[in-house]
Amino acid sequence: MTKKHVLSGMRPTGKLHIGHYVGALENWIGLQEKYQNYHLIADYHVLTTNLNTENIYQDSLDMVIDWVACGIDPERSPIFRQSQIKEHCELQLIFSMLITVSRLERNPSLKDQVRDLDIETVIFGHLGYPVLQAADILLYKGSFVPVGEDQVPHVEITREIARRFNTQYGEVFPEPEPLLTKFSRLAGLDGKAKMSKSLDNTILLSDDPEMVKKRLKKAVTDPEKIYKNSPGHPDICLVYGYHKKFTPDQEEVKQIEADCRAGSLGCVDCKMRCAANISTVLAPILEKRRELENNMPLVKEILHDGETKARRLAVETMGQVREKMKLG
């Protein structure tokens, strides 16, 4: 049977952190077994909030290294840059005729970004971000899109656009469904926001064990646990949240919770145990990263091959679109 297609993507921001791993990469890796995956480096999307493209190519290569090191198999899951497939822009233009400005202005994800980034004036490209995203997904006939809950409104816009096109011109596109990530967000080390390199609250996938310890020492904990033997409240402790994800032995996690509540486990010891468990998860990723960093021609070849495969499908899809629209 032909596998259904899944489109996943990220903006190229350089080296990734464990929040990316938990919120996306783990899920993508598992989906390779069931679906035909396509992995998009969304370099055009960067322009919606940052016009500086000086480092965008190197950032893209760094992201490819992290994706492959974590377990994305480029042989069966093509990796490609959005900017290298011209059909993305062509399909976006067509889709922009199928949705109103008022509908885009109601997008809650846009409102959140404007608030979080303190944007005073929204540019046209930012307002139309979901239209380009719809083109990204539907160009590869994506039946499913792995997202966190905050991105579900974008998938709904994609479904609406697909439905509108199919009704107006004839059946070409599936109506994609969101695949919600089970562990969609990992709080940053400051405990106040999701992980972000701009906030300097991350642990990178490329961090060695000493750096993981150094970063985790800064992590906020239960503010009421002032002394080592003070009873703690693990349910509000950031580090305990990390333990639940990265400590593989659930009996150990339960014991950590009990010892914290009893005041027999201090925060420093708890952090160091957590750091060790995170580093155990990162060890094979670090080893694979070193191999790839020492073979940059291979990394560039992965990108070139992925773009060749993606372009082939994109051209085919746009041929169907033009035929249905009588634009051939």
PLY file of the C-alpha trace (Angstrom):
ply
format ascii 1.0
element vertex 328
property float x
property float y
property float z
element edge 327
property int vertex1
property int vertex2
end_header
0.00 0.00 0.00
1.10 3.58 -0.70
1.89 5.35 2.53
0.04 8.57 3.33
2.20 11.68 3.33
3.23 13.73 6.37
4.78 17.20 6.10
6.86 18.41 9.05
8.99 21.51 9.24
10.86 24.10 11.29
12.36 27.50 10.72
16.17 27.22 10.47
17.50 28.63 13.74
20.81 26.77 13.84
21.59 24.19 16.51
18.49 22.77 18.16
17.69 22.21 21.84
16.01 19.48 23.85
12.70 21.32 23.55
12.81 20.68 19.79
13.64 17.04 20.48
10.76 16.53 22.89
8.24 18.68 21.04
8.90 17.50 17.49
11.85 15.29 16.59
10.93 12.28 18.71
7.52 12.28 17.09
8.89 12.69 13.56
11.27 9.79 14.00
8.45 7.47 15.04
6.24 8.55 12.15
8.83 7.36 9.61
7.71 3.79 10.18
4.08 4.43 9.25
4.08 7.35 6.80
6.03 8.86 3.94
7.58 11.88 5.63
8.79 15.10 4.05
10.86 17.47 6.21
10.77 21.15 5.35
13.40 23.73 6.28
11.10 26.74 6.35
13.61 29.43 5.38
11.02 31.71 3.73
9.03 31.69 6.96
12.01 33.24 8.76
11.34 36.47 6.85
7.99 36.98 8.58
9.77 38.12 11.74
13.44 38.60 10.72
14.70 40.02 7.42
18.38 39.22 8.13
19.31 36.19 5.99
23.08 36.36 6.50
23.29 33.11 8.51
20.30 31.29 7.08
22.26 28.74 5.02
24.61 27.78 7.87
21.64 27.64 10.25
19.94 25.28 7.79
22.99 22.99 7.68
23.20 22.95 11.49
19.55 21.95 11.66
20.05 19.16 9.11
22.88 17.81 11.27
20.65 17.75 14.35
17.72 16.17 12.49
19.85 13.35 11.09
21.78 12.88 14.35
18.50 12.40 16.20
17.28 9.73 13.79
15.66 11.30 10.74
16.58 9.00 7.82
17.08 11.21 4.74
16.96 8.20 2.43
13.27 7.64 3.16
12.34 11.06 4.59
13.58 13.82 2.24
14.95 16.99 3.85
14.73 20.16 1.76
14.72 23.96 1.84
11.49 25.73 1.07
13.32 28.43 -0.90
14.74 25.91 -3.37
11.32 24.67 -4.54
9.75 27.54 -6.51
6.36 25.81 -6.55
5.82 26.82 -2.90
5.48 30.45 -3.96
3.30 29.64 -6.97
0.83 27.63 -4.93
0.83 30.24 -2.17
-0.22 32.88 -4.72
-3.14 30.76 -5.88
-4.19 29.93 -2.32
-4.08 33.61 -1.35
-7.06 34.12 -3.68
-9.10 31.59 -1.71
-9.06 33.17 1.75
-10.09 36.55 3.15
-8.00 39.01 5.13
-10.53 38.93 7.97
-10.14 35.14 8.25
-6.36 35.50 8.57
-6.72 38.26 11.14
-8.76 35.92 13.34
-5.90 33.42 13.51
-5.10 33.03 17.26
-1.52 31.93 16.55
-0.85 35.24 14.79
-2.27 37.17 17.73
-0.03 35.24 20.11
3.08 35.95 18.02
2.28 39.64 17.75
1.89 39.81 21.54
4.92 37.67 22.42
7.27 39.43 19.97
5.82 42.87 20.72
5.18 43.55 17.03
3.66 46.98 16.41
2.82 46.62 12.70
2.10 43.27 11.03
3.63 42.88 7.57
1.68 41.30 4.71
3.89 38.20 4.70
3.34 37.62 8.41
-0.42 37.94 8.08
-0.31 35.45 5.20
2.02 33.02 7.01
-0.72 30.32 7.21
-1.31 30.56 3.45
2.33 29.76 2.71
2.12 27.01 5.32
-0.93 25.59 3.52
1.08 25.55 0.29
3.96 23.82 2.12
1.66 21.07 3.33
-0.57 20.56 0.30
2.21 20.72 -2.30
3.30 17.33 -0.94
-0.26 16.02 -0.51
0.14 15.99 3.26
-2.62 13.97 4.91
-1.26 14.62 8.40
0.73 17.40 10.06
2.53 16.82 13.39
1.91 19.91 15.52
1.51 21.16 19.05
-1.88 22.43 20.14
-0.88 26.04 19.39
-0.48 25.21 15.69
-3.86 23.49 15.22
-5.49 26.75 13.97
-2.97 26.84 11.10
-3.90 23.29 10.10
-7.56 24.29 10.14
-6.81 27.13 7.72
-5.03 24.62 5.47
-8.10 22.36 5.56
-10.34 25.29 4.61
-8.11 26.26 1.68
-7.93 22.66 0.41
-11.70 22.36 0.64
-12.21 25.66 -1.18
-9.83 24.72 -4.00
-11.34 21.26 -4.45
-14.86 22.71 -4.56
-13.93 25.49 -6.99
-11.69 23.59 -9.41
-11.85 19.87 -8.70
-10.30 17.34 -6.35
-6.54 17.66 -5.95
-5.74 18.02 -2.26
-6.44 15.99 0.88
-7.77 17.83 3.93
-4.87 17.29 6.34
-5.43 16.37 9.96
-3.24 17.45 12.88
-1.19 14.81 14.67
-0.85 16.22 18.17
2.52 15.72 19.81
2.12 13.90 23.14
4.82 15.91 24.95
4.42 19.08 22.92
6.26 21.63 25.05
9.22 21.69 27.41
9.55 24.71 29.68
12.76 26.70 29.53
15.32 26.70 32.32
13.84 29.95 33.63
10.48 28.21 34.09
8.64 31.16 32.57
8.46 30.25 28.89
9.10 27.50 26.40
12.72 26.87 25.47
14.18 29.53 23.21
17.79 30.34 22.37
16.89 34.03 22.26
15.89 33.75 25.94
19.05 31.77 26.80
16.99 29.17 28.66
17.90 26.05 26.70
19.92 22.86 26.79
21.24 22.22 23.28
21.32 18.80 21.63
25.01 19.54 21.00
25.87 20.18 24.67
28.38 17.81 26.27
27.76 16.47 29.81
29.67 19.31 31.51
27.70 21.93 29.64
24.43 20.18 30.49
25.38 20.34 34.18
26.35 23.98 33.89
23.08 24.93 32.22
20.91 22.86 34.54
22.47 24.48 37.61
20.67 27.68 36.54
17.27 25.98 36.37
14.59 27.36 38.67
13.12 25.01 41.25
10.42 25.09 43.92
10.75 28.61 45.43
9.56 27.33 48.81
12.36 24.75 49.09
14.92 27.15 50.52
17.16 24.65 52.33
18.37 21.20 51.31
16.20 19.46 53.93
13.12 21.62 53.34
10.09 19.66 52.05
9.57 20.33 48.34
6.67 20.40 45.89
7.76 18.43 42.78
4.54 19.23 40.92
5.64 22.88 40.56
9.35 22.14 40.06
10.79 22.53 36.56
13.55 19.98 37.17
11.05 17.32 38.25
9.27 17.92 34.94
12.54 17.18 33.15
12.96 14.02 35.24
9.56 12.77 34.08
10.77 13.05 30.49
14.45 12.07 30.65
14.72 9.66 33.61
13.88 6.28 32.05
13.20 4.36 35.27
9.76 5.43 36.47
10.42 3.89 39.87
13.37 6.27 40.20
11.10 9.17 39.23
8.63 8.17 41.95
11.47 7.94 44.49
12.72 11.40 43.48
9.24 12.77 44.06
8.98 11.09 47.47
12.44 12.19 48.59
11.78 15.76 47.49
8.51 15.92 49.42
10.21 14.42 52.48
13.08 16.91 52.33
15.71 14.21 51.96
16.75 15.20 48.42
18.37 18.59 47.84
17.90 20.59 44.65
21.56 20.45 43.62
21.69 16.64 43.86
18.36 16.42 42.03
19.67 18.63 39.22
22.87 16.61 38.82
20.92 13.34 38.59
18.71 14.93 35.99
21.72 16.27 34.07
23.25 12.78 33.96
20.04 11.30 32.58
19.72 14.03 29.94
23.33 13.44 28.88
22.65 9.71 28.55
19.88 10.52 26.06
22.12 12.98 24.21
25.20 10.68 24.02
24.35 8.89 20.74
23.17 12.18 19.22
26.49 13.83 20.09
28.42 10.95 18.54
26.43 11.14 15.30
26.73 14.95 15.24
30.52 14.70 15.36
30.51 12.32 12.40
28.34 14.68 10.36
30.25 17.83 11.33
33.41 16.13 10.08
31.74 15.30 6.76
30.03 18.48 5.58
29.97 17.36 1.91
27.65 14.54 3.04
25.37 17.01 4.85
25.13 19.16 1.72
24.49 16.05 -0.39
21.61 15.08 1.95
20.09 18.49 1.34
20.60 18.35 -2.44
19.11 14.86 -2.73
16.13 15.82 -0.58
15.46 18.89 -2.70
15.60 16.81 -5.87
13.01 14.37 -4.48
10.78 17.13 -3.11
10.94 19.11 -6.36
9.78 16.07 -8.32
6.58 15.78 -6.27
6.04 19.56 -6.18
6.20 19.78 -9.99
3.74 16.90 -10.29
1.28 18.53 -7.88
1.45 21.90 -9.63
0.82 20.16 -12.94
-2.43 18.80 -11.49
-3.34 22.25 -10.12
-2.82 23.95 -13.49
-4.80 21.24 -15.27
-7.76 21.63 -12.92
-7.62 25.44 -13.24
-7.34 25.28 -17.06
-3.99 27.06 -16.86
-2.06 24.44 -18.82
0 1
1 2
2 3
3 4
4 5
5 6
6 7
7 8
8 9
9 10
10 11
11 12
12 13
13 14
14 15
15 16
16 17
17 18
18 19
19 20
20 21
21 22
22 23
23 24
24 25
25 26
26 27
27 28
28 29
29 30
30 31
31 32
32 33
33 34
34 35
35 36
36 37
37 38
38 39
39 40
40 41
41 42
42 43
43 44
44 45
45 46
46 47
47 48
48 49
49 50
50 51
51 52
52 53
53 54
54 55
55 56
56 57
57 58
58 59
59 60
60 61
61 62
62 63
63 64
64 65
65 66
66 67
67 68
68 69
69 70
70 71
71 72
72 73
73 74
74 75
75 76
76 77
77 78
78 79
79 80
80 81
81 82
82 83
83 84
84 85
85 86
86 87
87 88
88 89
89 90
90 91
91 92
92 93
93 94
94 95
95 96
96 97
97 98
98 99
99 100
100 101
101 102
102 103
103 104
104 105
105 106
106 107
107 108
108 109
109 110
110 111
111 112
112 113
113 114
114 115
115 116
116 117
117 118
118 119
119 120
120 121
121 122
122 123
123 124
124 125
125 126
126 127
127 128
128 129
129 130
130 131
131 132
132 133
133 134
134 135
135 136
136 137
137 138
138 139
139 140
140 141
141 142
142 143
143 144
144 145
145 146
146 147
147 148
148 149
149 150
150 151
151 152
152 153
153 154
154 155
155 156
156 157
157 158
158 159
159 160
160 161
161 162
162 163
163 164
164 165
165 166
166 167
167 168
168 169
169 170
170 171
171 172
172 173
173 174
174 175
175 176
176 177
177 178
178 179
179 180
180 181
181 182
182 183
183 184
184 185
185 186
186 187
187 188
188 189
189 190
190 191
191 192
192 193
193 194
194 195
195 196
196 197
197 198
198 199
199 200
200 201
201 202
202 203
203 204
204 205
205 206
206 207
207 208
208 209
209 210
210 211
211 212
212 213
213 214
214 215
215 216
216 217
217 218
218 219
219 220
220 221
221 222
222 223
223 224
224 225
225 226
226 227
227 228
228 229
229 230
230 231
231 232
232 233
233 234
234 235
235 236
236 237
237 238
238 239
239 240
240 241
241 242
242 243
243 244
244 245
245 246
246 247
247 248
248 249
249 250
250 251
251 252
252 253
253 254
254 255
255 256
256 257
257 258
258 259
259 260
260 261
261 262
262 263
263 264
264 265
265 266
266 267
267 268
268 269
269 270
270 271
271 272
272 273
273 274
274 275
275 276
276 277
277 278
278 279
279 280
280 281
281 282
282 283
283 284
284 285
285 286
286 287
287 288
288 289
289 290
290 291
291 292
292 293
293 294
294 295
295 296
296 297
297 298
298 299
299 300
300 301
301 302
302 303
303 304
304 305
305 306
306 307
307 308
308 309
309 310
310 311
311 312
312 313
313 314
314 315
315 316
316 317
317 318
318 319
319 320
320 321
321 322
322 323
323 324
324 325
325 326
326 327
